[in-house]
Amino acid sequence: MAKILRTAKCIRRYDKISHDLLGEILVAAALEGVVEGGNRRGSDIHAPAFGLVEVKSRILGTDGPFPRVSLRPSNIEKADYFVAIRWNRDFSFYDAVMNSKEAVLPLYSVKKQGSGVAHISWKDWCSTSGAVSLKERMIQILHGNEEVR
């Protein structure tokens, strides 16, 4: 992970690394994209093969007994793809699954609350038609088995 952080020049840019930022960095490496950083730019990552990618990061056990992916209307508007990434409580990687906007829209519509926020269960997120597991790619990167571009 230290090599990834150095390559991405993250320590120079940020004075601390949260699980959210760590997720963005790892997803950017997996999708051969760049971290855009900050919501003001409209999305978390720009990946040439996928466009704008929103990353939603959670630590297992912090969202109760029903793991979920939470999306706001602004997330839906700005992204072409969405990656939900899960960390263990010790910040070790657990899993990551990517869905296209087309796959996410029906999930979002069904779970949308009055506030506009939708909490989509992890199970539904992973079983959506077209869901792509990024787990193996992430593990390769984390173990240094592939050069980070």
C-alpha positions in Angstrom: 0.0 0.0 0.0 2.9 2.4 0.7 4.1 2.0 -2.9 0.6 2.9 -4.1 0.4 6.0 -1.9 3.9 7.1 -3.0 3.1 6.5 -6.7 -0.2 8.4 -6.4 1.6 11.3 -4.6 -1.1 11.1 -1.9 1.0 11.9 1.1 2.1 15.1 -0.6 -1.5 16.0 -1.3 -3.2 14.9 1.9 -2.1 15.0 5.5 -4.2 12.0 6.4 -5.6 9.0 4.6 -9.2 7.9 5.4 -10.9 4.7 4.3 -12.8 6.8 1.8 -9.6 8.2 0.2 -7.9 4.9 0.4 -10.8 3.3 -1.5 -10.6 6.0 -4.2 -6.9 5.5 -4.6 -7.2 1.7 -4.9 -10.2 1.9 -7.3 -8.3 4.4 -9.4 -5.4 2.0 -9.6 -7.6 -0.9 -10.5 -9.4 1.0 -13.2 -6.3 2.7 -14.5 -7.9 6.0 -13.7 -7.0 9.1 -11.7 -8.4 10.4 -8.4 -10.3 13.6 -9.1 -10.6 14.4 -5.5 -13.3 16.4 -3.7 -17.0 16.5 -4.6 -16.6 19.9 -6.2 -15.1 18.2 -9.3 -18.2 16.0 -9.8 -16.9 12.5 -9.1 -14.2 10.6 -7.3 -12.3 9.0 -10.3 -12.0 9.5 -14.0 -11.1 6.2 -15.7 -10.8 6.3 -19.5 -12.6 3.0 -19.9 -15.5 3.9 -17.6 -15.8 7.7 -17.4 -16.7 9.2 -14.1 -16.7 6.7 -11.2 -18.2 7.3 -7.7 -16.6 5.3 -4.9 -18.6 4.4 -1.8 -16.5 3.1 1.0 -17.6 1.4 4.2 -16.0 -0.4 7.1 -17.7 -3.7 7.9 -19.9 -3.6 11.0 -20.3 0.2 11.0 -23.6 0.1 9.1 -25.4 -2.4 11.4 -26.3 -5.9 10.7 -27.3 -5.1 7.1 -24.4 -3.9 5.1 -25.4 -1.3 2.5 -24.4 1.2 -0.1 -25.8 4.7 0.4 -26.3 7.0 -2.6 -27.5 10.5 -2.8 -29.2 12.2 -5.8 -25.9 14.0 -6.6 -24.1 10.7 -6.7 -26.5 9.4 -9.3 -26.4 12.6 -11.4 -22.6 12.9 -11.6 -21.3 9.3 -12.2 -21.3 6.8 -15.0 -20.2 3.9 -12.8 -20.2 3.2 -9.0 -17.8 1.1 -7.0 -18.7 0.0 -3.5 -15.7 -1.0 -1.5 -15.6 -2.7 1.9 -12.9 -2.7 4.5 -12.4 -4.8 7.6 -12.2 -2.9 10.9 -8.4 -3.1 10.7 -8.5 -1.3 7.3 -7.6 -4.5 5.5 -9.4 -4.9 2.2 -12.5 -7.0 2.1 -14.3 -6.7 -1.2 -15.3 -4.3 -4.1 -18.0 -4.5 -6.6 -18.7 -2.1 -9.6 -22.0 -1.4 -11.2 -23.0 0.9 -14.1 -25.4 3.7 -13.7 -28.0 1.8 -15.7 -27.8 -1.1 -13.2 -27.9 1.2 -10.2 -30.9 3.4 -11.2 -33.5 0.7 -10.6 -31.9 -0.2 -7.2 -31.8 3.5 -6.3 -35.4 4.2 -7.4 -36.8 1.3 -5.2 -34.9 2.3 -2.1 -35.0 6.1 -2.4 -36.3 7.9 0.7 -38.0 11.2 1.0 -34.6 12.9 1.6 -33.4 11.5 -1.7 -30.9 9.1 -0.1 -31.2 5.4 -1.0 -29.7 2.6 1.1 -29.1 -0.4 -1.1 -28.3 -3.7 0.5 -24.8 -5.1 -0.2 -26.5 -8.3 -1.3 -28.6 -6.5 -3.9 -25.6 -4.5 -5.0 -23.5 -7.6 -5.6 -26.3 -9.6 -7.3 -27.4 -6.9 -9.8 -27.1 -8.0 -13.4 -23.8 -6.8 -14.7 -22.1 -6.4 -11.3 -18.4 -6.7 -11.7 -16.2 -7.9 -8.8 -12.9 -6.0 -8.5 -11.7 -8.1 -5.7 -9.0 -10.1 -7.5 -7.7 -7.0 -9.2 -7.5 -5.1 -5.9 -5.8 -8.0 -4.2 -3.2 -8.1 -7.0 -2.5 -4.4 -6.6 -2.3 -4.6 -2.8 0.1 -7.4 -2.9 2.3 -5.6 -5.5 1.8 -8.3 -8.2 1.2 -5.7 -10.8 2.7 -2.3 -11.6 0.6 0.6 -10.7 0.3 3.1 -13.6 
